[in-house]
Amino acid sequence: MSGLPACTNSDEPVGYHALEGYVGRHQVGADADQWIEMLNGGGEWERTGLIFGYLDDRGECEKAIAGLKQENYARQYRCSPANVRSGTKG
């Protein structure tokens, strides 16, 4: 069985789409959180990692991608903003 376990706290996400929604509404720190996305075999971008809590989340995301590309240079990765621009912080 894969995925996130069921949570008893109604504020916590359950499942992939719930996690995306929760992260979208709850920025951690002063800078916008960043998704690490990977281009899959079907030509779609998949969210596979999340960078948060740094002074420069985008910069840290780019560093993480550089490390991923060292291990799998044929893969395409990108960073994308994870939070809705509402100014909320979690």
SERO-646151 format. One record per residue (C-alpha): residue in three letters; x, y, z. Coordinates in pm, whole numbers. Each point is the difference from the previous one (the first is absolute). Layout:
residues N
 res     px     py     pz
 ALA      X      Y      Z
...
END
This chain:
residues 90
 res     px     py     pz
 MET      0      0      0
 SER    137    343    -89
 GLY    -95    360     67
 LEU    -51    197    315
 PRO   -163   -172    296
 ALA   -338    119    123
 CYS     26    290    242
 THR   -216     69    301
 ASN     52    379    -15
 SER   -240    150   -257
 ASP    261    268    -86
 GLU    247   -258   -130
 PRO    -11   -115   -363
 VAL    -86   -354   -108
 GLY    124    -97   -346
 TYR    188    166   -283
 HIS   -255    263   -105
 ALA    -79     89    359
 LEU    371     54     64
 GLU     26    231   -303
 GLY   -298    202    124
 TYR    133     24    354
 VAL    345    113   -114
 GLY   -161    250   -236
 ARG   -171    171    293
 HIS    275    -26    263
 GLN    332    165    -83
 VAL    287    -88    234
 GLY    237    290     69
 ALA     42    333   -175
 ASP     69   -131   -352
 ALA   -241   -187   -227
 ASP     38   -376     33
 GLN    105   -186   -317
 TRP   -105   -329   -154
 ILE    263   -211   -172
 GLU   -168   -132   -312
 MET    121   -278   -229
 LEU   -106    -58   -360
 ASN   -144   -352    -15
 GLY     -6   -243   -293
 GLY   -348    123    -97
 GLY    127    356    -48
 GLU   -168    133    316
 TRP    165    185    288
 GLU    -27   -193    329
 ARG     57    158    341
 THR    259   -216    171
 GLY    155    222    267
 LEU    -65    308    208
 ILE    249    265    114
 PHE   -104    228    288
 GLY    135    196    295
 TYR    308    154   -163
 LEU     68    372    -52
 ASP     18    -78   -374
 ASP   -219   -302    -70
 ARG     39     41   -377
 GLY    379     -1     26
 GLU     -4   -308    223
 CYS   -236   -172   -243
 GLU    244     66   -285
 LYS    282   -147    211
 ALA   -209   -310     71
 ILE    -72    -42   -371
 ALA    373     28    -77
 GLY     59   -291    238
 LEU   -282   -204   -154
 LYS    142     57   -349
 GLN    339   -133    113
 GLU   -167   -332     76
 ASN   -240     -2   -295
 TYR    126    242   -266
 ALA   -257   -112   -261
 ARG   -296    112    215
 GLN   -151    347    -29
 TYR    -81    185    321
 ARG   -132    344     85
 CYS   -104    211    299
 SER   -348    148     25
 PRO   -166    215    269
 ALA   -196   -210    248
 ASN   -213    266    170
 VAL   -298    206   -107
 ARG     83    371     24
 SER   -226     66    297
 GLY    279     85    242
 THR    -97   -275    244
 LYS    270   -172    201
 GLY    -13   -326    188
END
